[in-house]
C-alpha cells in the first residue's frame, strides 16, 4: 500500500484503496507469509530477493519496522 506519495519512491503499481481492496490485500499478505514461511531467505525466489534488496534501503527498513 506504500505508493509514491506515501513512501517517497516511484512505483509502477497502482495505489490500493484499503477498504475497496481489503480482500486483495489479505490475499497478498497470506501469499507473502507463505513464501517467507517456507523460504525466509528467498533462496528459491532469486528475482524476488533481488527486488526486495534493491527496493529496501536502511531508511525504508527503519520506516517499515516502526509500524
Biopython code that builds the backbone (N, CA, C, O; Angstrom):
import numpy as np
from Bio.PDB.StructureBuilder import StructureBuilder

atoms = [
    (1, "UNK", "N", (0.805, -1.185, 0.000)),
    (1, "UNK", "CA", (0.000, 0.000, 0.000)),
    (1, "UNK", "C", (0.850, 1.252, 0.000)),
    (1, "UNK", "O", (0.320, 2.361, -0.066)),
    (2, "UNK", "N", (2.159, 1.091, 0.073)),
    (2, "UNK", "CA", (3.021, 2.259, 0.061)),
    (2, "UNK", "C", (3.185, 2.742, -1.361)),
    (2, "UNK", "O", (3.901, 2.122, -2.148)),
    (3, "UNK", "N", (2.550, 3.815, -1.697)),
    (3, "UNK", "CA", (2.679, 4.414, -3.019)),
    (3, "UNK", "C", (3.713, 5.508, -2.985)),
    (3, "UNK", "O", (4.318, 5.766, -1.944)),
    (4, "UNK", "N", (3.921, 6.149, -4.102)),
    (4, "UNK", "CA", (4.933, 7.200, -4.194)),
    (4, "UNK", "C", (4.663, 8.310, -3.199)),
    (4, "UNK", "O", (5.596, 8.829, -2.586)),
    (5, "UNK", "N", (3.415, 8.680, -3.029)),
    (5, "UNK", "CA", (3.117, 9.781, -2.119)),
    (5, "UNK", "C", (3.300, 9.377, -0.661)),
    (5, "UNK", "O", (3.499, 10.235, 0.199)),
    (6, "UNK", "N", (3.234, 8.078, -0.378)),
    (6, "UNK", "CA", (3.383, 7.616, 0.996)),
    (6, "UNK", "C", (4.827, 7.291, 1.340)),
    (6, "UNK", "O", (5.276, 7.592, 2.446)),
    (7, "UNK", "N", (5.559, 6.686, 0.423)),
    (7, "UNK", "CA", (6.910, 6.241, 0.740)),
    (7, "UNK", "C", (7.992, 7.135, 0.148)),
    (7, "UNK", "O", (9.164, 7.009, 0.502)),
    (8, "UNK", "N", (7.608, 8.032, -0.745)),
    (8, "UNK", "CA", (8.578, 8.914, -1.360)),
    (8, "UNK", "C", (9.237, 8.348, -2.596)),
    (8, "UNK", "O", (10.033, 9.038, -3.234)),
    (9, "UNK", "N", (8.931, 7.111, -2.957)),
    (9, "UNK", "CA", (9.540, 6.489, -4.131)),
    (9, "UNK", "C", (8.541, 6.331, -5.254)),
    (9, "UNK", "O", (7.333, 6.459, -5.058)),
    (10, "UNK", "N", (9.060, 6.054, -6.424)),
    (10, "UNK", "CA", (8.188, 5.812, -7.577)),
    (10, "UNK", "C", (7.851, 4.333, -7.645)),
    (10, "UNK", "O", (8.671, 3.480, -7.305)),
    (11, "UNK", "N", (6.654, 4.041, -8.081)),
    (11, "UNK", "CA", (6.219, 2.662, -8.195)),
    (11, "UNK", "C", (5.368, 2.522, -9.444)),
    (11, "UNK", "O", (4.614, 3.428, -9.801)),
    (12, "UNK", "N", (5.495, 1.377, -10.106)),
    (12, "UNK", "CA", (4.654, 1.116, -11.264)),
    (12, "UNK", "C", (3.325, 0.499, -10.836)),
    (12, "UNK", "O", (2.432, 0.303, -11.660)),
    (13, "UNK", "N", (3.198, 0.197, -9.552)),
    (13, "UNK", "CA", (1.962, -0.385, -9.041)),
    (13, "UNK", "C", (0.931, 0.704, -8.804)),
    (13, "UNK", "O", (1.266, 1.827, -8.427)),
    (14, "UNK", "N", (-0.325, 0.353, -9.030)),
    (14, "UNK", "CA", (-1.370, 1.320, -8.726)),
    (14, "UNK", "C", (-1.580, 1.331, -7.219)),
    (14, "UNK", "O", (-1.331, 0.334, -6.543)),
    (15, "UNK", "N", (-2.031, 2.441, -6.709)),
    (15, "UNK", "CA", (-2.293, 2.528, -5.283)),
    (15, "UNK", "C", (-3.541, 1.730, -4.937)),
    (15, "UNK", "O", (-4.541, 1.768, -5.654)),
    (16, "UNK", "N", (-3.466, 1.024, -3.846)),
    (16, "UNK", "CA", (-4.613, 0.265, -3.387)),
    (16, "UNK", "C", (-5.456, 1.141, -2.470)),
    (16, "UNK", "O", (-4.939, 2.024, -1.785)),
    (17, "UNK", "N", (-6.717, 0.893, -2.467)),
    (17, "UNK", "CA", (-7.627, 1.539, -1.538)),
    (17, "UNK", "C", (-7.905, 0.517, -0.440)),
    (17, "UNK", "O", (-8.390, -0.579, -0.718)),
    (18, "UNK", "N", (-7.600, 0.876, 0.809)),
    (18, "UNK", "CA", (-7.670, -0.077, 1.917)),
    (18, "UNK", "C", (-9.039, -0.735, 2.043)),
    (18, "UNK", "O", (-9.112, -1.943, 2.268)),
    (19, "UNK", "N", (-10.108, 0.008, 1.906)),
    (19, "UNK", "CA", (-11.440, -0.573, 2.062)),
    (19, "UNK", "C", (-11.830, -1.348, 0.813)),
    (19, "UNK", "O", (-12.260, -2.497, 0.905)),
    (20, "UNK", "N", (-11.684, -0.737, -0.338)),
    (20, "UNK", "CA", (-12.093, -1.374, -1.590)),
    (20, "UNK", "C", (-11.284, -2.633, -1.877)),
    (20, "UNK", "O", (-11.831, -3.612, -2.384)),
    (21, "UNK", "N", (-10.005, -2.625, -1.565)),
    (21, "UNK", "CA", (-9.117, -3.719, -1.923)),
    (21, "UNK", "C", (-8.742, -4.601, -0.732)),
    (21, "UNK", "O", (-7.707, -5.267, -0.761)),
    (22, "UNK", "N", (-9.562, -4.614, 0.304)),
    (22, "UNK", "CA", (-9.247, -5.376, 1.519)),
    (22, "UNK", "C", (-9.016, -6.854, 1.219)),
    (22, "UNK", "O", (-8.081, -7.450, 1.754)),
    (23, "UNK", "N", (-9.849, -7.452, 0.379)),
    (23, "UNK", "CA", (-9.689, -8.874, 0.075)),
    (23, "UNK", "C", (-8.369, -9.133, -0.651)),
    (23, "UNK", "O", (-7.676, -10.107, -0.356)),
    (24, "UNK", "N", (-8.024, -8.268, -1.591)),
    (24, "UNK", "CA", (-6.766, -8.412, -2.321)),
    (24, "UNK", "C", (-5.568, -8.242, -1.390)),
    (24, "UNK", "O", (-4.580, -8.969, -1.498)),
    (25, "UNK", "N", (-5.663, -7.289, -0.489)),
    (25, "UNK", "CA", (-4.586, -7.057, 0.477)),
    (25, "UNK", "C", (-4.420, -8.278, 1.380)),
    (25, "UNK", "O", (-3.296, -8.711, 1.633)),
    (26, "UNK", "N", (-5.526, -8.835, 1.864)),
    (26, "UNK", "CA", (-5.465, -10.033, 2.705)),
    (26, "UNK", "C", (-4.855, -11.214, 1.949)),
    (26, "UNK", "O", (-4.045, -11.960, 2.499)),
    (27, "UNK", "N", (-5.252, -11.376, 0.682)),
    (27, "UNK", "CA", (-4.709, -12.466, -0.130)),
    (27, "UNK", "C", (-3.208, -12.288, -0.351)),
    (27, "UNK", "O", (-2.444, -13.247, -0.248)),
    (28, "UNK", "N", (-2.792, -11.067, -0.651)),
    (28, "UNK", "CA", (-1.362, -10.794, -0.866)),
    (28, "UNK", "C", (-0.566, -11.033, 0.407)),
    (28, "UNK", "O", (0.537, -11.578, 0.361)),
    (29, "UNK", "N", (-1.123, -10.627, 1.544)),
    (29, "UNK", "CA", (-0.448, -10.841, 2.823)),
    (29, "UNK", "C", (-0.282, -12.335, 3.100)),
    (29, "UNK", "O", (0.778, -12.770, 3.550)),
    (30, "UNK", "N", (-1.321, -13.115, 2.833)),
    (30, "UNK", "CA", (-1.253, -14.560, 3.057)),
    (30, "UNK", "C", (-0.225, -15.210, 2.128)),
    (30, "UNK", "O", (0.545, -16.072, 2.554)),
    (31, "UNK", "N", (-0.217, -14.795, 0.866)),
    (31, "UNK", "CA", (0.763, -15.342, -0.087)),
    (31, "UNK", "C", (2.184, -14.988, 0.341)),
    (31, "UNK", "O", (3.076, -15.835, 0.296)),
    (32, "UNK", "N", (2.396, -13.746, 0.754)),
    (32, "UNK", "CA", (3.725, -13.316, 1.193)),
    (32, "UNK", "C", (4.168, -14.101, 2.419)),
    (32, "UNK", "O", (5.321, -14.525, 2.507)),
    (33, "UNK", "N", (3.255, -14.295, 3.367)),
    (33, "UNK", "CA", (3.581, -15.053, 4.574)),
    (33, "UNK", "C", (3.941, -16.496, 4.228)),
    (33, "UNK", "O", (4.849, -17.074, 4.827)),
    (34, "UNK", "N", (3.235, -17.072, 3.270)),
    (34, "UNK", "CA", (3.529, -18.445, 2.856)),
    (34, "UNK", "C", (4.906, -18.540, 2.217)),
    (34, "UNK", "O", (5.657, -19.475, 2.494)),
    (35, "UNK", "N", (5.237, -17.592, 1.375)),
    (35, "UNK", "CA", (6.553, -17.595, 0.718)),
    (35, "UNK", "C", (7.652, -17.441, 1.756)),
    (35, "UNK", "O", (8.605, -18.220, 1.774)),
    (36, "UNK", "N", (7.526, -16.448, 2.615)),
    (36, "UNK", "CA", (8.561, -16.196, 3.624)),
    (36, "UNK", "C", (8.610, -17.334, 4.641)),
    (36, "UNK", "O", (9.685, -17.695, 5.121)),
    (37, "UNK", "N", (7.449, -17.897, 4.969)),
    (37, "UNK", "CA", (7.415, -19.006, 5.912)),
    (37, "UNK", "C", (8.120, -20.245, 5.402)),
    (37, "UNK", "O", (8.709, -20.999, 6.176)),
    (38, "UNK", "N", (8.058, -20.455, 4.083)),
    (38, "UNK", "CA", (8.696, -21.631, 3.510)),
    (38, "UNK", "C", (10.146, -21.383, 3.095)),
    (38, "UNK", "O", (10.914, -22.331, 2.930)),
    (39, "UNK", "N", (10.520, -20.123, 2.926)),
    (39, "UNK", "CA", (11.857, -19.796, 2.414)),
    (39, "UNK", "C", (12.212, -18.369, 2.825)),
    (39, "UNK", "O", (12.200, -17.460, 1.996)),
    (40, "UNK", "N", (12.528, -18.173, 4.107)),
    (40, "UNK", "CA", (12.758, -16.831, 4.650)),
    (40, "UNK", "C", (13.887, -16.079, 3.944)),
    (40, "UNK", "O", (13.855, -14.851, 3.864)),
    (41, "UNK", "N", (14.872, -16.795, 3.440)),
    (41, "UNK", "CA", (15.983, -16.149, 2.740)),
    (41, "UNK", "C", (15.665, -15.886, 1.273)),
    (41, "UNK", "O", (16.456, -15.266, 0.562)),
    (42, "UNK", "N", (14.500, -16.362, 0.823)),
    (42, "UNK", "CA", (14.070, -16.228, -0.571)),
    (42, "UNK", "C", (15.052, -16.860, -1.549)),
    (42, "UNK", "O", (15.181, -16.411, -2.689)),
    (43, "UNK", "N", (15.744, -17.906, -1.098)),
    (43, "UNK", "CA", (16.712, -18.590, -1.956)),
    (43, "UNK", "C", (16.048, -19.191, -3.189)),
    (43, "UNK", "O", (16.655, -19.241, -4.258)),
    (44, "UNK", "N", (14.835, -19.637, -3.050)),
    (44, "UNK", "CA", (14.104, -20.216, -4.180)),
    (44, "UNK", "C", (13.415, -19.177, -5.042)),
    (44, "UNK", "O", (12.777, -19.513, -6.039)),
    (45, "UNK", "N", (13.541, -17.927, -4.663)),
    (45, "UNK", "CA", (12.906, -16.823, -5.382)),
    (45, "UNK", "C", (13.936, -15.718, -5.626)),
    (45, "UNK", "O", (13.794, -14.618, -5.092)),
    (46, "UNK", "N", (14.971, -15.994, -6.425)),
    (46, "UNK", "CA", (16.063, -15.027, -6.565)),
    (46, "UNK", "C", (15.619, -13.676, -7.131)),
    (46, "UNK", "O", (16.141, -12.639, -6.721)),
    (47, "UNK", "N", (14.682, -13.671, -8.048)),
    (47, "UNK", "CA", (14.229, -12.393, -8.602)),
    (47, "UNK", "C", (13.516, -11.570, -7.530)),
    (47, "UNK", "O", (13.689, -10.353, -7.462)),
    (48, "UNK", "N", (12.720, -12.230, -6.699)),
    (48, "UNK", "CA", (12.043, -11.546, -5.609)),
    (48, "UNK", "C", (13.055, -11.036, -4.585)),
    (48, "UNK", "O", (12.940, -9.909, -4.102)),
    (49, "UNK", "N", (14.038, -11.862, -4.258)),
    (49, "UNK", "CA", (15.079, -11.444, -3.311)),
    (49, "UNK", "C", (15.823, -10.219, -3.826)),
    (49, "UNK", "O", (16.111, -9.298, -3.061)),
    (50, "UNK", "N", (16.135, -10.204, -5.122)),
    (50, "UNK", "CA", (16.813, -9.046, -5.710)),
    (50, "UNK", "C", (15.930, -7.810, -5.676)),
    (50, "UNK", "O", (16.401, -6.712, -5.381)),
    (51, "UNK", "N", (14.642, -7.987, -5.981)),
    (51, "UNK", "CA", (13.718, -6.850, -5.971)),
    (51, "UNK", "C", (13.582, -6.266, -4.571)),
    (51, "UNK", "O", (13.579, -5.048, -4.393)),
    (52, "UNK", "N", (13.471, -7.139, -3.588)),
    (52, "UNK", "CA", (13.362, -6.669, -2.205)),
    (52, "UNK", "C", (14.636, -5.949, -1.799)),
    (52, "UNK", "O", (14.579, -4.867, -1.213)),
    (53, "UNK", "N", (15.777, -6.534, -2.103)),
    (53, "UNK", "CA", (17.058, -5.920, -1.733)),
    (53, "UNK", "C", (17.250, -4.571, -2.402)),
    (53, "UNK", "O", (17.765, -3.641, -1.781)),
    (54, "UNK", "N", (16.841, -4.449, -3.662)),
    (54, "UNK", "CA", (17.040, -3.174, -4.350)),
    (54, "UNK", "C", (16.034, -2.122, -3.905)),
    (54, "UNK", "O", (16.312, -0.926, -3.977)),
    (55, "UNK", "N", (14.867, -2.562, -3.447)),
    (55, "UNK", "CA", (13.843, -1.605, -3.031)),
    (55, "UNK", "C", (14.091, -1.086, -1.631)),
    (55, "UNK", "O", (13.867, 0.092, -1.350)),
    (56, "UNK", "N", (14.554, -1.966, -0.745)),
    (56, "UNK", "CA", (14.766, -1.562, 0.640)),
    (56, "UNK", "C", (16.158, -0.975, 0.825)),
    (56, "UNK", "O", (17.153, -1.516, 0.342)),
    (57, "UNK", "N", (16.199, 0.108, 1.514)),
    (57, "UNK", "CA", (17.447, 0.675, 1.963)),
    (57, "UNK", "C", (17.301, 0.874, 3.476)),
    (57, "UNK", "O", (16.194, 0.725, 3.992)),
    (58, "UNK", "N", (18.355, 1.197, 4.193)),
    (58, "UNK", "CA", (18.249, 1.298, 5.654)),
    (58, "UNK", "C", (17.151, 2.255, 6.134)),
    (58, "UNK", "O", (16.481, 1.974, 7.127)),
    (59, "UNK", "N", (16.965, 3.365, 5.446)),
    (59, "UNK", "CA", (15.929, 4.318, 5.859)),
    (59, "UNK", "C", (14.533, 3.721, 5.691)),
    (59, "UNK", "O", (13.688, 3.861, 6.575)),
    (60, "UNK", "N", (14.290, 3.059, 4.568)),
    (60, "UNK", "CA", (12.989, 2.421, 4.349)),
    (60, "UNK", "C", (12.767, 1.282, 5.333)),
    (60, "UNK", "O", (11.658, 1.110, 5.838)),
    (61, "UNK", "N", (13.814, 0.498, 5.615)),
    (61, "UNK", "CA", (13.690, -0.597, 6.577)),
    (61, "UNK", "C", (13.293, -0.052, 7.947)),
    (61, "UNK", "O", (12.421, -0.614, 8.609)),
    (62, "UNK", "N", (13.921, 1.025, 8.369)),
    (62, "UNK", "CA", (13.587, 1.622, 9.664)),
    (62, "UNK", "C", (12.137, 2.084, 9.683)),
    (62, "UNK", "O", (11.448, 1.916, 10.689)),
    (63, "UNK", "N", (11.663, 2.667, 8.574)),
    (63, "UNK", "CA", (10.275, 3.112, 8.476)),
    (63, "UNK", "C", (9.331, 1.931, 8.602)),
    (63, "UNK", "O", (8.349, 2.010, 9.340)),
    (64, "UNK", "N", (9.603, 0.835, 7.898)),
    (64, "UNK", "CA", (8.729, -0.328, 7.933)),
    (64, "UNK", "C", (8.741, -1.022, 9.285)),
    (64, "UNK", "O", (7.722, -1.567, 9.710)),
    (65, "UNK", "N", (9.878, -1.010, 9.964)),
    (65, "UNK", "CA", (9.973, -1.667, 11.261)),
    (65, "UNK", "C", (9.269, -0.872, 12.352)),
    (65, "UNK", "O", (8.909, -1.440, 13.383)),
    (66, "UNK", "N", (9.062, 0.438, 12.152)),
    (66, "UNK", "CA", (8.367, 1.254, 13.152)),
    (66, "UNK", "C", (6.905, 0.879, 13.267)),
    (66, "UNK", "O", (6.301, 1.049, 14.326)),
    (67, "UNK", "N", (6.312, 0.355, 12.158)),
    (67, "UNK", "CA", (4.887, 0.065, 12.095)),
    (67, "UNK", "C", (4.437, -0.850, 13.143)),
    (67, "UNK", "O", (3.253, -1.181, 13.206)),
]
sb = StructureBuilder()
sb.init_structure("model")
sb.init_model(0)
sb.init_chain("A")
sb.init_seg("    ")
for serial, (resi, resn, name, xyz) in enumerate(atoms, 1):
    if name == "N":
        sb.init_residue(resn, " ", resi, " ")
    sb.init_atom(name, np.array(xyz, "f"), 0.0, 1.0, " ", f" {name:<3s}", serial, name[0])
structure = sb.get_structure()
